[in-house]
Amino acid sequence: MSPFARLPSTPYYVVCFSSMRTRGDHGYGDMADAMEELARQQPGFLGVEGARDADGFGITNAYWADEASIVAWKRNVDHLAAQKLGRERWYEHYEVRVARVERAYGMRER
Amino acid sequence: MSPFARLPSTPYYVVCFSSMRTRGDHGYGDMADAMEELARQQPGFLGVEGARDADGFGITNAYWADEASIVAWKRNVDHLAAQKLGRERWYEHYEVRVARVERAYGMRER
């Protein structure tokens, strides 16, 4: 499966989630899979891309149709429980930036 | 050194660069270091965060003060040469999304 999201024409939104993991899994992998599956079912979800390096630093860019979809996902009950565990167990630190994508292009369409 | 960028208050811009590397280095590591160094010297550069997983898929989120700084960096002569090598040698594919960051928060400031 391609790690690249297939996205519609701009504009849309991106949530840039940068995080440093704690050591050990502590249920993280299963929860991350479950949350991605759940996110895909939310209204306005467009796609997600993610990478994490060997030192535990990772970036997930999740794409959404609009701000309302992002706010609704942040308040999803199951997601709220995962966010709490994230702060308590899985992340040493994270930063979130919410941005409006204004233009986009790929390698073959400069 | 922290992998997290220290950014000013919103608004600012992010260039989300998602890429799949080809196999082998072929001068990539040295050029990536040189380009990051050069980017840091450009007007409007605010910070950069990046992660690449073991399969070669990576995300670099580069933060800039405004669109004009992003356009100027894309047209920088040394960067143009690196972009050409990127398309020819280093990347199987990449996608770029340019977005205006409207709000941001960290783990300790929900």
Backbone of each chain as ProteinMPNN parsed JSONL, in Angstrom:
{"seq_chain_A": "MSPFARLPSTPYYVVCFSSMRTRGDHGYGDMADAMEELARQQPGFLGVEGARDADGFGITNAYWADEASIVAWKRNVDHLAAQKLGRERWYEHYEVRVARVERAYGMRER", "coords_chain_A": {"N_chain_A": [[0.845, -1.204, 0.0], [0.517, 2.224, -0.78], [2.393, 4.759, 0.889], [1.657, 7.33, 0.522], [-0.885, 9.781, 0.761], [-3.925, 10.021, -1.045], [-5.194, 12.867, -2.213], [-7.792, 15.389, -2.48], [-8.391, 18.278, -4.64], [-6.907, 21.37, -3.568], [-8.621, 23.902, -1.565], [-7.82, 22.298, 1.599], [-7.436, 20.859, 4.885], [-4.616, 20.357, 7.103], [-3.438, 18.48, 9.841], [-0.628, 18.695, 11.567], [1.208, 16.543, 13.346], [3.687, 16.237, 15.516], [5.847, 14.13, 17.285], [7.556, 12.741, 20.15], [8.263, 9.545, 21.086], [7.893, 7.639, 24.12], [10.029, 5.1, 25.618], [9.555, 1.636, 24.745], [6.549, -0.319, 24.05], [3.93, -0.457, 25.329], [1.243, -0.832, 24.61], [0.895, 0.939, 22.572], [1.149, 0.513, 19.728], [-1.085, -1.07, 18.958], [-3.149, 0.676, 19.692], [-2.603, 2.888, 18.072], [-3.077, 1.83, 15.539], [-5.816, 1.265, 15.809], [-6.849, 3.823, 16.214], [-6.225, 5.056, 13.804], [-7.813, 3.586, 12.079], [-10.322, 4.274, 13.084], [-10.303, 7.052, 12.661], [-10.378, 7.134, 9.889], [-13.009, 6.612, 9.433], [-14.338, 8.909, 10.055], [-16.359, 11.814, 9.348], [-15.218, 13.961, 6.797], [-12.579, 13.158, 6.866], [-9.605, 12.856, 5.003], [-7.127, 11.669, 4.449], [-3.952, 10.212, 5.511], [-0.54, 10.504, 6.427], [2.514, 9.155, 7.609], [5.616, 8.993, 9.463], [8.259, 7.599, 11.362], [11.316, 7.933, 13.013], [14.339, 6.086, 13.916], [15.072, 7.015, 16.399], [12.767, 7.54, 17.706], [11.371, 9.81, 17.15], [8.633, 11.204, 15.463], [6.475, 12.092, 12.699], [3.154, 12.757, 11.95], [1.021, 13.554, 9.434], [-2.157, 14.484, 9.089], [-4.943, 14.679, 6.999], [-7.753, 16.711, 6.377], [-11.108, 17.685, 5.506], [-12.128, 20.111, 6.456], [-12.08, 22.566, 9.148], [-14.085, 22.025, 11.032], [-14.392, 19.255, 10.959], [-11.961, 18.46, 12.017], [-12.088, 19.452, 14.632], [-14.277, 17.976, 15.571], [-13.225, 15.366, 15.496], [-11.152, 15.584, 17.354], [-12.674, 15.712, 19.64], [-13.919, 13.285, 19.773], [-15.083, 10.508, 21.606], [-13.717, 8.011, 22.006], [-11.292, 8.707, 20.934], [-10.535, 10.738, 22.672], [-9.958, 9.239, 24.963], [-7.73, 7.858, 24.045], [-6.022, 10.01, 23.599], [-5.543, 10.812, 26.22], [-4.111, 8.617, 27.268], [-1.961, 8.839, 25.592], [-0.715, 11.187, 26.493], [-0.059, 10.346, 29.058], [1.425, 7.97, 28.807], [2.622, 7.323, 26.251], [3.895, 9.357, 24.877], [6.715, 11.422, 25.131], [6.782, 14.031, 24.433], [4.727, 16.205, 22.455], [3.78, 18.162, 19.569], [1.304, 20.081, 18.012], [0.124, 21.33, 14.965], [-2.248, 23.112, 13.213], [-3.328, 23.566, 9.988], [-4.198, 25.31, 6.953], [-4.285, 23.993, 3.826], [-3.073, 25.385, 0.947], [-1.953, 25.117, -1.566], [-0.696, 22.462, -3.641], [1.543, 19.947, -4.895], [3.027, 17.294, -6.833], [5.902, 15.125, -7.503], [5.854, 14.676, -10.227], [4.511, 16.767, -11.36], [5.385, 19.474, -11.473]], "CA_chain_A": [[0.0, 0.0, 0.0], [1.316, 3.45, -0.863], [2.372, 5.603, 2.092], [1.18, 8.666, 0.161], [-2.338, 9.982, 0.766], [-4.512, 10.567, -2.274], [-5.972, 13.992, -1.7], [-8.539, 16.152, -3.485], [-7.826, 19.596, -4.921], [-6.925, 22.331, -2.461], [-8.083, 23.862, -0.204], [-8.239, 21.366, 2.648], [-6.654, 21.13, 6.095], [-3.677, 19.356, 7.604], [-3.011, 18.51, 11.233], [0.758, 18.225, 11.662], [1.408, 16.028, 14.706], [5.081, 15.822, 15.733], [5.881, 13.517, 18.615], [8.654, 11.891, 20.59], [7.719, 8.419, 21.842], [8.622, 7.058, 25.241], [10.563, 3.781, 25.273], [8.64, 0.519, 24.957], [5.291, -0.161, 23.316], [2.863, -0.137, 26.291], [-0.061, -0.808, 23.941], [0.843, 2.035, 21.597], [0.956, 0.067, 18.343], [-2.483, -1.468, 18.755], [-4.01, 1.861, 19.772], [-2.361, 3.715, 16.886], [-3.821, 1.19, 14.442], [-7.253, 1.438, 16.056], [-7.214, 5.242, 16.021], [-6.199, 5.366, 12.377], [-9.019, 2.973, 11.523], [-11.463, 5.093, 13.511], [-10.216, 8.355, 11.982], [-10.798, 6.95, 8.495], [-14.475, 6.561, 9.377], [-14.922, 10.19, 10.453], [-16.696, 12.742, 8.265], [-14.189, 14.943, 6.483], [-11.22, 12.593, 6.81], [-9.139, 12.752, 3.62], [-5.96, 10.801, 4.314], [-2.936, 10.398, 6.55], [0.816, 10.031, 6.127], [3.305, 9.179, 8.836], [6.949, 8.393, 9.499], [8.932, 7.722, 12.659], [12.698, 7.49, 12.858], [14.825, 5.112, 14.884], [15.202, 7.652, 17.707], [11.45, 7.69, 18.32], [10.701, 11.044, 16.727], [7.775, 10.929, 14.33], [5.538, 13.089, 12.21], [1.945, 12.304, 11.279], [0.241, 14.625, 8.809], [-3.506, 13.993, 8.792], [-5.622, 15.629, 6.119], [-9.182, 16.82, 6.658], [-11.813, 18.59, 4.595], [-12.378, 21.423, 7.053], [-11.782, 22.724, 10.577], [-15.136, 21.4, 11.849], [-14.076, 17.821, 11.04], [-10.814, 18.323, 12.924], [-12.579, 19.677, 15.998], [-15.119, 16.825, 15.934], [-12.338, 14.213, 15.739], [-10.446, 15.814, 18.619], [-13.625, 15.505, 20.741], [-14.446, 11.913, 19.727], [-14.902, 9.921, 22.937], [-12.644, 7.017, 21.984], [-10.048, 9.432, 20.671], [-10.173, 11.435, 23.913], [-9.315, 8.252, 25.84], [-6.397, 7.608, 23.482], [-5.207, 11.209, 23.843], [-5.134, 10.795, 27.631], [-3.038, 7.63, 27.38], [-0.817, 9.399, 24.89], [-0.01, 12.122, 27.382], [0.41, 9.666, 30.259], [2.296, 6.808, 28.588], [3.266, 7.043, 24.961], [4.668, 10.474, 24.318], [7.495, 12.339, 25.97], [6.316, 15.365, 24.065], [4.207, 16.365, 21.096], [3.345, 19.488, 19.131], [0.256, 19.999, 16.996], [-0.136, 22.55, 14.2], [-3.41, 22.957, 12.329], [-3.042, 24.482, 8.881], [-5.04, 25.261, 5.756], [-3.45, 23.734, 2.652], [-3.475, 26.328, -0.099], [-1.533, 24.578, -2.863], [-0.042, 21.166, -3.5], [2.015, 19.374, -6.156], [3.849, 16.106, -6.672], [7.168, 15.11, -8.239], [5.625, 14.652, -11.679], [3.607, 17.853, -11.754], [5.929, 20.741, -10.99]], "C_chain_A": [[0.871, 1.241, 0.0], [1.259, 4.225, 0.446], [1.874, 7.017, 1.804], [-0.347, 8.707, 0.182], [-2.778, 10.482, -0.599], [-5.501, 11.638, -1.873], [-6.703, 14.704, -2.823], [-7.803, 17.455, -3.797], [-7.868, 20.47, -3.667], [-8.116, 23.278, -2.649], [-8.627, 22.693, 0.629], [-7.334, 21.642, 3.846], [-5.684, 20.004, 6.397], [-3.449, 19.581, 9.098], [-1.629, 17.87, 11.278], [1.001, 17.834, 13.119], [2.843, 15.502, 14.792], [5.188, 15.268, 17.137], [7.173, 12.764, 18.862], [8.063, 10.806, 21.474], [8.558, 8.161, 23.091], [9.195, 5.709, 24.8], [9.523, 2.696, 25.551], [7.296, 0.769, 24.298], [4.128, 0.244, 24.219], [1.489, -0.007, 25.633], [-0.189, 0.236, 22.856], [0.483, 1.56, 20.187], [-0.486, -0.3, 18.051], [-3.399, -0.249, 18.759], [-3.828, 2.746, 18.544], [-3.125, 3.145, 15.689], [-5.318, 1.429, 14.589], [-7.683, 2.881, 15.801], [-7.18, 5.624, 14.545], [-7.451, 4.81, 11.695], [-10.252, 3.816, 11.843], [-11.473, 6.45, 12.802], [-10.736, 8.246, 10.552], [-12.31, 6.934, 8.335], [-15.129, 7.906, 9.668], [-15.279, 11.035, 9.233], [-15.545, 13.733, 8.051], [-12.776, 14.419, 6.459], [-10.81, 12.393, 5.354], [-7.974, 11.787, 3.451], [-4.95, 11.097, 5.397], [-1.607, 9.846, 6.045], [1.628, 10.114, 7.411], [4.653, 8.522, 8.676], [7.524, 8.596, 10.894], [10.346, 7.182, 12.513], [13.134, 6.607, 14.025], [14.98, 5.698, 16.284], [13.862, 7.886, 18.395], [10.728, 8.969, 17.972], [9.888, 10.764, 15.477], [6.916, 12.114, 13.943], [4.367, 12.37, 11.559], [1.243, 13.531, 10.73], [-1.111, 14.041, 8.412], [-4.281, 15.079, 8.059], [-7.133, 15.538, 6.292], [-9.82, 17.847, 5.736], [-11.943, 20.002, 5.154], [-12.069, 21.391, 8.55], [-12.807, 21.996, 11.451], [-14.864, 19.899, 12.019], [-12.932, 17.566, 12.015], [-11.26, 18.458, 14.372], [-13.427, 18.489, 16.459], [-14.266, 15.596, 16.261], [-11.598, 14.384, 17.066], [-11.347, 15.51, 19.809], [-14.264, 14.121, 20.744], [-14.103, 11.186, 21.034], [-13.759, 8.902, 22.974], [-11.284, 7.681, 21.754], [-9.582, 10.2, 21.906], [-9.461, 10.488, 24.881], [-7.896, 7.957, 25.359], [-5.476, 8.804, 23.723], [-4.679, 11.234, 25.278], [-3.979, 9.813, 27.847], [-1.779, 8.125, 26.681], [-0.005, 10.313, 25.78], [0.611, 11.389, 28.57], [1.514, 8.642, 29.992], [3.186, 6.874, 27.366], [4.162, 8.139, 24.446], [5.44, 11.212, 25.402], [7.041, 13.757, 25.715], [5.662, 15.295, 22.694], [3.836, 17.82, 20.847], [2.344, 19.288, 17.999], [0.154, 21.356, 16.287], [-1.251, 22.257, 13.21], [-3.314, 24.016, 11.243], [-3.973, 24.242, 7.706], [-4.141, 25.098, 4.538], [-3.967, 24.565, 1.486], [-3.049, 25.881, -1.487], [-0.737, 23.314, -2.626], [0.412, 20.689, -4.869], [2.89, 18.17, -5.848], [5.073, 16.15, -7.573], [6.954, 15.218, -9.732], [4.718, 15.77, -12.169], [4.107, 19.18, -11.196], [5.276, 21.923, -11.7]], "O_chain_A": [[1.869, 1.294, 0.718], [0.193, 4.338, 1.051], [1.689, 7.813, 2.725], [-1.014, 7.797, -0.309], [-2.082, 11.276, -1.232], [-6.53, 11.348, -1.262], [-6.291, 14.637, -3.981], [-6.717, 17.7, -3.272], [-8.75, 20.325, -2.821], [-8.584, 23.448, -3.775], [-9.723, 22.183, 0.394], [-6.539, 22.582, 3.808], [-5.894, 18.856, 6.006], [-3.289, 20.712, 9.556], [-1.476, 16.668, 11.058], [1.0, 18.684, 14.01], [3.172, 14.463, 14.221], [4.677, 15.868, 18.083], [7.798, 12.23, 17.946], [7.436, 11.1, 22.492], [9.761, 8.424, 23.121], [8.873, 5.231, 23.712], [8.715, 2.817, 26.472], [6.935, 1.912, 24.017], [3.411, 1.195, 23.906], [0.672, 0.819, 26.04], [-1.263, 0.405, 22.278], [-0.385, 2.139, 19.534], [-1.047, 0.102, 17.032], [-4.312, -0.146, 17.939], [-4.802, 3.296, 18.03], [-3.741, 3.886, 14.924], [-6.004, 1.754, 13.62], [-8.751, 3.129, 15.24], [-8.002, 6.416, 14.084], [-8.064, 5.467, 10.853], [-11.109, 4.041, 10.988], [-12.528, 6.934, 12.392], [-11.434, 9.133, 10.06], [-12.835, 7.203, 7.254], [-16.347, 8.037, 9.544], [-14.595, 10.985, 8.211], [-14.981, 14.267, 9.006], [-11.856, 15.141, 6.076], [-11.567, 11.831, 4.562], [-7.851, 11.149, 2.405], [-5.058, 12.093, 6.113], [-1.566, 8.847, 5.327], [1.45, 11.036, 8.207], [4.825, 7.613, 7.865], [7.304, 9.629, 11.526], [10.553, 6.104, 11.957], [12.393, 6.41, 14.988], [15.017, 4.949, 17.261], [13.815, 8.371, 19.526], [9.61, 9.204, 18.431], [10.39, 10.155, 14.532], [6.663, 13.014, 14.744], [4.555, 11.485, 10.724], [0.908, 14.447, 11.481], [-1.197, 13.208, 7.51], [-4.272, 16.245, 8.454], [-7.711, 14.452, 6.345], [-9.156, 18.762, 5.249], [-11.876, 20.977, 4.406], [-11.831, 20.333, 9.132], [-12.454, 21.42, 12.48], [-15.082, 19.343, 13.095], [-12.936, 16.577, 12.747], [-10.859, 17.674, 15.231], [-13.31, 18.046, 17.601], [-14.566, 14.869, 17.208], [-11.44, 13.42, 17.815], [-10.866, 15.1, 20.865], [-15.066, 13.814, 21.626], [-12.967, 11.246, 21.504], [-12.928, 8.936, 23.881], [-10.269, 7.264, 22.311], [-8.383, 10.304, 22.16], [-8.491, 10.87, 25.535], [-6.974, 7.824, 26.164], [-4.293, 8.633, 24.016], [-3.536, 11.619, 25.528], [-2.998, 10.131, 28.519], [-0.665, 7.858, 27.13], [1.223, 10.236, 25.826], [1.685, 11.765, 29.038], [2.415, 8.454, 30.809], [4.365, 6.524, 27.429], [5.083, 7.887, 23.669], [4.894, 11.575, 26.444], [6.928, 14.574, 26.629], [5.996, 14.439, 21.875], [3.61, 18.596, 21.775], [2.525, 18.426, 17.139], [0.103, 22.4, 16.937], [-1.2, 21.278, 12.465], [-3.228, 25.209, 11.531], [-4.466, 23.135, 7.491], [-3.323, 25.972, 4.251], [-5.129, 24.467, 1.091], [-3.698, 26.22, -2.477], [-0.173, 23.112, -1.55], [-0.229, 20.973, -5.881], [3.425, 18.039, -4.747], [5.26, 17.108, -8.323], [7.784, 15.792, -10.436], [4.213, 15.711, -13.29], [3.368, 19.913, -10.54], [5.611, 23.074, -11.42]]}, "seq_chain_B": "MSPFARLPSTPYYVVCFSSMRTRGDHGYGDMADAMEELARQQPGFLGVEGARDADGFGITNAYWADEASIVAWKRNVDHLAAQKLGRERWYEHYEVRVARVERAYGMRER", "coords_chain_B": {"N_chain_B": [[20.224, 17.714, 20.675], [17.017, 19.149, 20.373], [14.428, 17.595, 18.477], [12.215, 19.045, 17.924], [10.832, 21.947, 16.457], [11.206, 25.353, 17.436], [8.758, 27.593, 17.426], [7.209, 30.714, 16.405], [4.29, 32.636, 17.459], [1.183, 31.748, 15.881], [-0.179, 33.413, 12.918], [1.72, 31.354, 10.6], [3.613, 29.66, 8.031], [3.617, 26.304, 6.695], [5.548, 23.941, 4.934], [4.806, 20.906, 3.85], [6.572, 18.141, 3.203], [6.504, 15.148, 1.781], [8.115, 12.104, 1.183], [9.454, 9.341, -0.712], [12.363, 7.599, -0.523], [14.888, 6.561, -2.881], [16.849, 3.515, -3.09], [20.025, 3.315, -1.398], [22.64, 5.778, -0.822], [23.907, 7.783, -2.514], [24.965, 10.38, -2.31], [23.015, 11.738, -0.983], [22.731, 12.207, 1.842], [24.753, 14.083, 2.552], [23.965, 16.23, 0.925], [21.403, 16.753, 1.912], [22.004, 17.65, 4.483], [23.47, 19.952, 3.809], [21.516, 21.463, 2.481], [19.665, 21.882, 4.518], [21.168, 23.466, 6.21], [21.575, 25.676, 4.548], [18.917, 26.492, 4.142], [18.285, 27.386, 6.686], [19.516, 29.809, 6.714], [17.983, 31.44, 5.181], [15.804, 34.266, 4.59], [12.909, 34.498, 6.582], [12.81, 31.835, 7.305], [11.728, 29.56, 9.765], [11.895, 27.128, 11.142], [12.433, 23.528, 11.238], [11.243, 20.184, 11.021], [11.736, 16.678, 10.948], [11.278, 13.244, 9.918], [12.113, 9.894, 9.108], [11.151, 6.687, 8.117], [12.062, 3.166, 8.451], [11.5, 2.004, 6.02], [12.038, 3.891, 4.151], [10.273, 5.933, 3.724], [9.53, 9.299, 4.322], [8.824, 12.322, 6.188], [9.13, 15.766, 6.004], [8.557, 18.671, 7.679], [8.656, 21.943, 7.053], [8.952, 25.166, 8.36], [7.863, 28.457, 7.754], [7.866, 32.066, 7.575], [6.173, 33.35, 5.776], [4.456, 33.181, 2.575], [5.996, 34.334, 0.546], [8.643, 33.92, 1.358], [8.804, 31.169, 1.102], [8.488, 30.786, -1.661], [10.753, 32.147, -2.568], [12.793, 30.532, -1.506], [12.322, 28.141, -2.869], [13.188, 28.914, -5.37], [15.854, 29.405, -5.06], [19.181, 29.213, -6.223], [21.128, 27.194, -5.584], [19.461, 25.449, -4.274], [17.706, 24.767, -6.316], [19.384, 23.191, -7.905], [19.748, 21.051, -6.174], [17.122, 20.152, -6.026], [16.768, 19.169, -8.588], [18.56, 16.976, -8.634], [17.309, 15.539, -6.682], [14.926, 14.74, -7.93], [16.026, 13.177, -9.942], [17.693, 11.254, -8.725], [17.352, 10.739, -5.891], [14.761, 10.49, -4.926], [12.011, 8.352, -5.163], [9.42, 9.16, -5.254], [7.676, 12.175, -4.458], [5.567, 14.396, -2.54], [4.267, 17.621, -2.157], [2.846, 19.914, 0.075], [1.604, 23.056, 0.703], [0.865, 25.102, 3.349], [-1.111, 27.237, 5.495], [-0.526, 27.876, 8.774], [-2.81, 27.952, 11.315], [-3.459, 27.586, 13.97], [-1.862, 26.33, 16.943], [-0.536, 23.996, 19.311], [1.017, 22.49, 22.208], [1.945, 19.467, 24.077], [1.797, 20.197, 26.727], [0.065, 22.301, 26.885], [-2.734, 22.213, 26.386]], "CA_chain_B": [[19.397, 18.817, 20.178], [15.612, 18.747, 20.263], [13.907, 17.494, 17.101], [11.058, 19.937, 17.78], [11.115, 23.333, 16.09], [10.634, 26.392, 18.306], [8.068, 28.442, 16.461], [6.538, 31.889, 16.962], [2.831, 32.533, 17.46], [0.535, 31.699, 14.57], [-0.02, 32.512, 11.775], [2.939, 31.192, 9.8], [3.365, 28.665, 6.987], [4.353, 25.032, 6.718], [5.682, 23.145, 3.716], [4.819, 19.479, 4.184], [7.268, 17.428, 2.13], [6.48, 13.697, 1.997], [8.956, 11.532, 0.125], [9.977, 7.98, -0.655], [13.734, 7.582, -1.016], [15.428, 5.422, -3.606], [17.819, 2.78, -2.269], [21.4, 3.813, -1.47], [22.756, 7.185, -0.431], [24.159, 8.576, -3.731], [25.219, 11.784, -1.973], [21.819, 12.353, -0.397], [22.918, 12.66, 3.227], [25.529, 15.333, 2.56], [23.166, 17.302, 0.328], [20.31, 17.085, 2.837], [22.591, 18.484, 5.539], [23.826, 21.257, 3.227], [20.289, 22.21, 2.178], [19.074, 22.351, 5.775], [22.019, 24.581, 6.652], [21.284, 26.815, 3.673], [17.549, 26.943, 4.422], [18.299, 28.119, 7.963], [20.037, 31.163, 6.477], [17.072, 32.201, 4.317], [14.829, 35.129, 5.261], [11.604, 33.908, 6.809], [12.882, 30.458, 7.806], [11.386, 29.508, 11.185], [12.287, 25.872, 11.769], [12.145, 22.341, 10.438], [11.172, 18.898, 11.728], [11.714, 15.607, 9.969], [11.404, 11.845, 10.346], [12.057, 8.933, 8.009], [11.078, 5.348, 8.688], [13.013, 2.172, 7.93], [11.141, 1.672, 4.635], [12.45, 4.975, 3.261], [9.261, 6.99, 3.63], [9.819, 10.352, 5.283], [8.107, 13.586, 6.16], [9.804, 16.954, 6.511], [7.691, 19.843, 7.777], [9.489, 23.139, 7.186], [8.103, 26.29, 8.766], [8.288, 29.731, 7.166], [7.07, 33.207, 8.026], [5.16, 33.754, 4.796], [4.51, 32.537, 1.254], [7.088, 34.901, -0.247], [9.879, 33.237, 1.768], [8.748, 29.812, 0.545], [8.731, 30.906, -3.099], [12.157, 32.528, -2.748], [13.62, 29.359, -1.221], [12.152, 27.184, -3.967], [13.917, 29.422, -6.539], [17.28, 29.544, -4.738], [19.947, 28.507, -7.258], [21.694, 25.949, -5.053], [18.334, 24.565, -3.968], [17.216, 24.256, -7.604], [20.274, 22.085, -8.297], [19.426, 19.918, -5.296], [15.802, 19.646, -6.424], [16.952, 18.374, -9.818], [19.148, 15.695, -8.226], [16.271, 14.837, -5.94], [14.021, 14.077, -8.879], [16.769, 12.217, -10.772], [18.425, 10.216, -7.995], [17.122, 10.437, -4.477], [13.363, 10.222, -4.562], [11.082, 7.622, -6.044], [8.272, 10.043, -5.392], [7.41, 13.097, -3.35], [4.394, 15.263, -2.601], [4.457, 18.859, -1.407], [1.643, 20.685, 0.378], [1.938, 24.336, 1.327], [-0.309, 25.39, 4.183], [-1.043, 28.34, 6.448], [-0.807, 27.378, 10.119], [-3.769, 28.87, 11.931], [-3.368, 27.43, 15.434], [-0.846, 25.356, 17.338], [-0.428, 23.773, 20.752], [1.879, 21.372, 22.573], [1.389, 18.506, 25.038], [1.589, 20.821, 28.04], [-0.744, 23.523, 26.735], [-3.953, 21.877, 25.66]], "C_chain_B": [[17.967, 18.338, 19.992], [15.181, 18.632, 18.804], [12.701, 18.404, 16.86], [11.517, 21.347, 17.432], [10.501, 24.275, 17.123], [10.051, 27.469, 17.408], [7.41, 29.634, 17.145], [5.03, 31.643, 17.034], [2.312, 32.443, 16.031], [0.02, 33.096, 14.222], [1.404, 32.473, 11.231], [2.631, 30.088, 8.803], [4.152, 27.39, 7.226], [4.384, 24.44, 5.313], [5.823, 21.695, 4.148], [5.395, 18.729, 2.99], [7.3, 15.947, 2.492], [7.244, 13.045, 0.865], [9.285, 10.074, 0.384], [11.357, 7.994, -1.292], [13.972, 6.388, -1.931], [16.386, 4.674, -2.671], [19.209, 3.39, -2.437], [21.462, 5.3, -1.2], [22.945, 8.102, -1.639], [24.339, 10.07, -3.438], [24.066, 12.484, -1.273], [22.076, 12.964, 0.988], [23.656, 13.987, 3.305], [24.701, 16.489, 2.015], [22.029, 17.717, 1.264], [20.824, 17.975, 3.963], [22.882, 19.889, 5.017], [22.578, 22.099, 2.97], [19.615, 22.701, 3.457], [19.856, 23.556, 6.303], [21.701, 25.847, 5.858], [19.881, 27.385, 3.942], [17.512, 27.801, 5.683], [18.771, 29.556, 7.797], [19.067, 32.028, 5.668], [16.15, 33.099, 5.14], [13.502, 34.388, 5.415], [11.628, 32.467, 7.282], [12.616, 30.443, 9.31], [11.85, 28.235, 11.876], [11.914, 24.697, 10.89], [12.115, 21.115, 11.346], [11.098, 17.798, 10.68], [11.851, 14.237, 10.599], [11.329, 10.969, 9.102], [12.061, 7.534, 8.602], [12.001, 4.37, 7.953], [12.714, 1.781, 6.489], [11.505, 2.77, 3.648], [11.427, 6.074, 3.065], [9.523, 8.027, 4.714], [8.931, 11.555, 5.119], [9.016, 14.661, 6.728], [8.784, 18.079, 6.513], [8.588, 21.048, 8.037], [8.59, 24.341, 7.399], [8.716, 27.606, 8.317], [7.341, 30.839, 7.592], [5.932, 33.536, 7.069], [5.405, 33.034, 3.469], [5.703, 33.035, 0.44], [8.414, 34.22, 0.091], [9.945, 31.837, 1.164], [9.075, 29.84, -0.948], [10.202, 31.249, -3.368], [13.081, 31.333, -2.52], [13.506, 28.33, -2.35], [12.979, 27.602, -5.176], [15.407, 29.645, -6.275], [18.112, 28.663, -5.675], [20.526, 27.175, -6.754], [20.589, 24.94, -4.741], [17.74, 23.979, -5.25], [18.064, 23.079, -8.09], [19.987, 20.838, -7.462], [18.074, 19.309, -5.675], [15.917, 18.746, -7.659], [17.532, 17.001, -9.485], [18.132, 14.862, -7.447], [15.345, 14.072, -6.864], [14.737, 12.964, -9.646], [17.294, 11.011, -9.985], [17.819, 9.768, -6.675], [15.704, 10.045, -4.116], [12.653, 9.392, -5.614], [9.859, 8.483, -6.301], [8.26, 11.02, -4.226], [6.134, 13.873, -3.619], [4.663, 16.453, -1.699], [3.1, 19.506, -1.157], [2.069, 21.931, 1.151], [0.702, 24.841, 2.062], [-0.044, 26.525, 5.154], [-1.45, 27.828, 7.821], [-1.649, 28.405, 10.864], [-3.79, 28.771, 13.449], [-2.407, 26.299, 15.743], [-0.846, 25.21, 18.852], [0.457, 22.559, 21.004], [1.255, 20.524, 23.669], [1.043, 19.174, 26.36], [0.75, 22.09, 27.986], [-1.998, 23.243, 25.931], [-4.985, 22.971, 25.806]], "O_chain_B": [[17.741, 17.231, 19.502], [15.532, 19.482, 17.985], [12.222, 18.522, 15.733], [12.458, 21.875, 18.025], [9.406, 24.024, 17.625], [10.784, 28.173, 16.713], [7.09, 29.572, 18.331], [4.559, 30.555, 16.702], [2.908, 32.982, 15.099], [-0.203, 33.9, 15.128], [2.178, 33.419, 11.38], [1.493, 29.623, 8.736], [5.203, 27.393, 7.866], [3.38, 24.437, 4.601], [6.83, 21.305, 4.738], [4.796, 18.685, 1.915], [8.029, 15.536, 3.395], [7.042, 13.394, -0.298], [9.383, 9.629, 1.527], [11.507, 8.356, -2.459], [13.344, 5.34, -1.781], [16.693, 5.158, -1.582], [19.532, 3.92, -3.5], [20.461, 6.005, -1.329], [22.227, 9.092, -1.779], [23.916, 10.918, -4.224], [24.132, 13.683, -1.0], [21.681, 14.098, 1.259], [23.247, 14.899, 4.023], [24.723, 17.59, 2.563], [21.73, 18.905, 1.389], [20.163, 18.937, 4.352], [22.587, 20.885, 5.678], [22.579, 23.306, 3.213], [19.059, 23.799, 3.487], [19.276, 24.531, 6.779], [21.575, 26.937, 6.416], [19.689, 28.601, 3.966], [16.806, 28.808, 5.745], [18.473, 30.418, 8.624], [19.306, 33.222, 5.49], [15.76, 32.743, 6.252], [13.035, 33.733, 4.483], [10.582, 31.918, 7.629], [13.211, 31.226, 10.052], [12.165, 28.255, 13.066], [11.171, 24.844, 9.919], [12.869, 21.027, 12.315], [10.465, 17.972, 9.638], [12.452, 14.078, 11.662], [10.584, 11.258, 8.165], [12.867, 7.224, 9.479], [12.634, 4.722, 6.957], [13.599, 1.273, 5.799], [11.308, 2.611, 2.444], [11.669, 7.035, 2.334], [9.715, 7.682, 5.88], [8.357, 11.786, 4.055], [9.602, 14.492, 7.797], [8.211, 18.407, 5.474], [9.201, 21.164, 9.098], [7.59, 24.513, 6.703], [9.914, 27.842, 8.473], [6.181, 30.597, 7.925], [4.855, 33.952, 7.496], [6.425, 32.371, 3.279], [6.345, 32.26, -0.27], [9.223, 33.971, -0.803], [11.014, 31.376, 0.764], [9.847, 29.014, -1.436], [10.815, 30.704, -4.285], [14.046, 31.144, -3.262], [14.503, 27.718, -2.734], [13.429, 26.745, -5.937], [16.141, 30.034, -7.183], [17.778, 27.499, -5.892], [20.418, 26.153, -7.431], [20.762, 23.735, -4.923], [17.317, 22.822, -5.266], [17.538, 22.099, -8.616], [19.982, 19.719, -7.975], [17.908, 18.09, -5.645], [15.257, 17.711, -7.76], [17.057, 15.983, -9.988], [18.106, 13.636, -7.549], [15.019, 12.91, -6.62], [14.139, 11.936, -9.963], [17.337, 9.894, -10.5], [17.774, 8.576, -6.372], [15.471, 9.353, -3.125], [12.695, 9.7, -6.805], [9.332, 8.53, -7.413], [8.771, 10.725, -3.145], [5.681, 13.993, -4.758], [5.219, 16.309, -0.611], [2.293, 19.63, -2.078], [2.805, 21.847, 2.133], [-0.37, 24.988, 1.474], [1.088, 26.75, 5.581], [-2.586, 27.394, 8.015], [-1.259, 29.562, 11.021], [-4.097, 29.744, 14.137], [-2.168, 25.422, 14.913], [-1.118, 26.163, 19.583], [0.628, 21.708, 20.131], [0.159, 20.826, 24.141], [0.101, 18.763, 27.039], [0.731, 22.866, 28.942], [-2.296, 23.917, 24.945], [-6.082, 22.862, 25.258]]}, "name": "protein", "num_of_chains": 2, "seq": "MSPFARLPSTPYYVVCFSSMRTRGDHGYGDMADAMEELARQQPGFLGVEGARDADGFGITNAYWADEASIVAWKRNVDHLAAQKLGRERWYEHYEVRVARVERAYGMRERMSPFARLPSTPYYVVCFSSMRTRGDHGYGDMADAMEELARQQPGFLGVEGARDADGFGITNAYWADEASIVAWKRNVDHLAAQKLGRERWYEHYEVRVARVERAYGMRER"}
